[in-house]
Amino acid sequence: MASSAHCLSSSSSFNLSSKLKNLSLNTHSSCTSSTTHSIFATYNSLSFSTNLSHNLFFKGSLSISTIDKPTRHLVICEVASTKKPDSAAKRARQAEKRRLYNKARKSEVKTRMKKVLEALDGLKKKPDARPEEVLQIEKLIGDAYSIIDKAVKVGTLHRNTGARRKSRLARRKKAVEIHHGWYTPVPAGALSA
């Protein structure tokens, strides 16, 4: 497995072998001889240890630059990874986004159901209730059904859960109508005859 890292400077390029034993300096053709001598002088004492990890230079890029100080030249090496982002981190971000979205949907379903159930309880406790008052509650029930159906459609709720919640609202409405005498259920024996 022969891999090599390329180091780029402003006027020269280096080639580091995978074993990091030797350092070769290749100057561009546009460099003058005085520039070449100054570059050789700059990197004269540059050396790499042979016990460096090969993974440091595998699938990455290494850049070398010099910093001129009055007394000496410093060489700074930076390794930048070109690896793709971690897929687990992306999945975690997506899961968090979905969790917040689903949380808002479920909260909306609970809020709408609570409004309907409170309105039905208030109507059931009211002694002088009229059948026309159920029409306002039916609008609330329709809104709740719509929100439940949307939550099922996007996958926030399972379809059986959505059906169960809609059934709960319908049964509670029917119980209020029976309580006030606005609805008379058909006896079970009359249906089969």
C-alpha positions in Angstrom: 0.0 0.0 0.0 2.1 2.9 -1.3 0.4 6.1 -0.3 2.1 9.5 -0.4 1.1 12.9 0.8 1.8 16.1 -1.1 2.8 19.2 0.7 2.3 22.5 -1.0 4.2 25.7 -0.4 4.0 29.0 -2.2 6.7 28.2 -4.6 7.6 24.5 -4.2 6.0 21.1 -3.8 7.1 18.3 -1.5 6.5 14.6 -1.8 6.5 12.6 1.4 6.7 8.8 0.9 4.4 6.6 2.9 7.3 5.5 5.1 8.2 9.1 5.8 11.9 8.4 5.6 12.9 10.9 3.0 11.8 14.3 1.9 12.2 15.4 -1.6 11.9 19.0 -2.8 10.6 19.7 -6.3 10.6 23.3 -7.4 8.3 24.7 -10.1 9.9 25.6 -13.4 9.0 29.3 -12.9 11.2 29.6 -9.8 14.6 31.4 -10.2 17.8 29.9 -9.0 18.1 32.4 -6.1 14.5 31.4 -5.0 15.4 27.8 -5.1 18.5 28.3 -3.0 16.5 30.3 -0.4 13.9 27.5 -0.3 16.6 24.8 0.2 18.1 27.0 2.9 14.6 27.4 4.5 13.9 23.6 4.6 17.4 22.5 5.2 16.8 21.2 8.7 13.3 19.8 7.9 13.0 16.1 9.0 10.2 13.7 9.7 10.2 10.8 12.2 9.7 7.4 10.7 7.5 6.3 13.6 4.6 8.7 12.6 1.3 7.1 12.0 0.5 6.4 8.3 -3.1 7.2 9.0 -2.1 10.8 9.5 -1.5 11.3 5.8 -3.9 8.7 4.4 -6.9 10.3 2.7 -6.0 13.8 3.7 -3.9 16.7 2.6 -0.9 18.2 4.3 0.1 21.8 3.8 3.4 23.3 4.9 4.1 27.0 5.2 7.0 28.9 6.6 7.0 31.8 9.1 9.9 34.1 8.8 11.2 35.4 12.2 14.3 37.5 12.6 16.4 34.6 14.0 15.0 31.5 12.4 12.5 29.9 10.0 9.5 27.9 11.3 7.7 25.2 9.4 4.0 24.7 10.2 2.3 21.5 9.0 -1.4 21.1 9.0 -3.3 18.0 8.1 -6.9 18.4 6.8 -9.1 15.4 6.4 -11.0 14.9 3.2 -13.2 12.2 4.7 -17.0 12.3 4.3 -19.0 13.4 7.3 -20.0 10.7 9.7 -23.3 9.1 8.7 -24.2 8.4 12.3 -24.0 12.1 13.1 -26.3 12.9 10.1 -28.8 10.3 11.3 -28.7 11.9 14.8 -29.5 15.3 13.3 -32.3 13.9 11.2 -33.8 12.0 14.2 -33.7 15.2 16.3 -35.5 17.1 13.6 -38.1 14.4 13.2 -38.6 14.2 17.0 -39.3 17.9 17.3 -41.7 17.8 14.3 -43.5 14.7 15.7 -43.7 16.3 19.1 -45.4 19.4 17.7 -47.9 17.2 15.7 -48.8 15.0 18.7 -49.2 18.1 20.9 -51.6 19.6 18.4 -53.6 16.4 18.3 -53.9 16.3 22.1 -54.9 20.0 22.2 -57.7 19.5 19.7 -59.0 16.4 21.4 -58.9 18.2 24.8 -60.9 21.1 23.4 -63.6 18.7 22.0 -63.8 16.6 25.2 -64.0 19.7 27.4 -66.8 21.1 25.2 -68.7 17.8 25.4 -68.3 17.6 29.1 -69.6 21.2 29.5 -72.6 20.3 27.3 -73.3 17.2 29.2 -73.4 19.0 32.5 -75.6 21.8 31.1 -79.2 21.0 32.2 -80.9 23.3 29.6 -78.8 22.3 26.5 -80.3 22.5 23.1 -79.5 20.2 20.1 -78.2 23.2 18.1 -75.3 23.5 20.5 -73.9 20.2 19.2 -73.2 21.9 15.8 -70.4 24.0 17.3 -68.9 20.9 18.8 -69.1 19.1 15.5 -66.9 21.8 14.0 -64.4 21.2 16.7 -64.6 17.5 16.0 -64.0 18.1 12.3 -60.9 20.1 13.1 -59.7 17.4 15.4 -60.3 14.7 12.7 -58.4 16.8 10.2 -55.3 17.1 12.5 -55.4 13.4 13.4 -55.6 12.4 9.7 -52.6 14.6 8.9 -50.6 13.1 11.7 -51.4 9.6 10.4 -50.6 10.7 6.8 -47.1 11.9 7.6 -46.4 9.0 9.9 -46.5 10.7 13.3 -49.3 8.4 14.5 -50.1 4.9 13.5 -53.3 4.5 11.5 -54.9 2.4 14.2 -54.1 5.0 16.8 -55.6 7.7 14.7 -58.8 5.6 14.2 -59.0 4.9 17.9 -58.8 8.6 18.8 -61.4 9.6 16.3 -63.6 6.8 17.6 -63.2 8.1 21.1 -64.4 11.5 20.1 -67.4 10.1 18.2 -68.4 7.8 21.1 -68.2 10.7 23.6 -70.4 12.9 21.3 -72.9 10.1 21.0 -72.9 9.6 24.8 -73.8 13.3 25.2 -76.6 13.1 22.7 -78.0 10.0 24.4 -77.8 11.7 27.8 -79.9 14.6 26.6 -82.3 12.4 24.6 -81.4 13.8 21.2 -80.4 10.4 20.0 -82.0 7.0 20.6 -79.9 4.0 19.7 -81.5 1.3 17.7 -81.9 -2.0 19.7 -79.5 -4.8 18.7 -82.4 -7.2 17.9 -84.1 -4.7 15.5 -81.1 -4.7 13.1 -81.2 -8.4 12.3 -84.9 -8.5 11.6 
